[in-house]
Amino acid sequence: MINDCFFKLSGAYLFSEIAQKVKAYKAEAPRADIISLGIGDVTQPLCPAVIEALHKATDEMAVAASFRGYGPERGYDFLRDAIVEHDFRARGIDIDADEVFVSDGAKSDTGNFQELLSKDVRIAVTDPVYPVYVDSNVMAGREIVYLPCTAENGFVPQAPLLSPQVGKNTSPLGEDGRGLVIYLCYPNNPTGTTLTRDQLKVWVDYALQNNALIFYDAAYEAYIQSEDVPQSIYEIPGAKQCAMEFHSYSKTAGFTGIRCGYTVVPKGVKSERMKSEKSGLLETISLNSLWNRRQSTKFNGTSYLSQRAAEAIYTPEGKTQVKATIAYYMENARLMREVLTDMGFTVYGGVDAPYLWVRTPNDMKSWEFFDWMLRSAHVVCTPGVGFGSAGEGYVRLTAFGTHENTKEALRRVNDKL
């Protein structure tokens, strides 16, 4: 028998549906020169430091003395030590190397980590939301609670502690947050918005008070420009007792085709299991050791080449080169914000993230505006409603194109308005 939960999923994954629509239009209009500002894939080549590391690692694999087979499931020490030193200790955050698990990207781990938890756990996600958080838990049959993030609330998810009515709980989370897992992604995909330290502290405090867990997706932290926006949830006191953090090199260093990222699981994050049904006694379990057991069983480790490539971005040359690529994309974001605003669009994001969240004109539905963009301007966007009901009336644009294509796409849209 099939797992019936799979039939609760929408008919197609959002980006697969977009690809099918674009393919169908290309068949209709084969001469159309289509520019994609929809799917968040990078366009700039890997930086020289990474290329050099890849070549060196490849040469090592050609010699018996330096050949590498299966690597450690947690990742090689050389990369985990670099992560701890440069991503955490350099920012005053105390993380140990055995709390870092190297993976093939944040998408896999954000979808897989929920396997450790009971089916009865409630899942809280922002709306709009990155679809993987929802779909992976729908597959497991879990209850999902949506936290609307709209222009009216500044795209900040509302916890009971943030209730605007004193003495009245207006949060979808209800009165009790126990047994709750909260997915937070900041800088946010898809809206490109952020949380300040004070806003993120509310969620950490809430999780600690309610024995809830936070799955914090920090895939876009390298794009943060504002001083009051934390680059890690572990900048917030107490987060090491309630939060896992997911990182990706896909957008940081252009690794969408290389595949490498990492997840931090602090040893202080623990959960419970029923030790004995008869006695009702509970046993405390370390999620760090449990995740290590899961990875050892289901994952053979990220490739040696990918990990050497990731190590290279922490060298002085690698840091400089990666920052230059990020600056390239953020210049696209700046230009898009400026030009689209001048056209009369309402635009959010694009300041601390490579995504722009754009309100559709004249109350057009998200897919309606997607069709208009594709057919009139030959530009692909992502319909906001594909990220959740609160995304209706918006589209997401990405800044990952080339300068030339970004400028051309903006010109086409302006000409067709």
Secondary structure, DSSP 8 states (H G I E B T S, - for coil): ---GGGGGS-SS-HHHHHHHHHHHHHHH-TT---EE-SS----S---HHHHHHHHHHHHHHTSTTT---S--TT--HHHHHHHIIIIIGGGT----GGGEEEES-HHHHHHHGGGGS-TT-EEEEEES--HHHHHHHHHTT--EEEEE--GGGTT----GGG-SSTT----TT-S--TTEEEEEESS-TTT-----HHHHHHHHHHHHHHT-EEEEE-TTGGG---TTS-SSGGGSTTGGGTEEEEEESHHHHSTTTT--EEEE--TT-EEEEEEETTTTEEEEEEHHHHHHHHHHHH-----HHHHHHHHHTTSHHHHHHHHHHHHHHHHHHHHHHHHHHHHT--EEE-SSSSEEEEE-GGG--HHHHHHHIIIII-EE-EEGGGG-GGGTTEEEEES-S-HHHHHHHHHHHHHH-
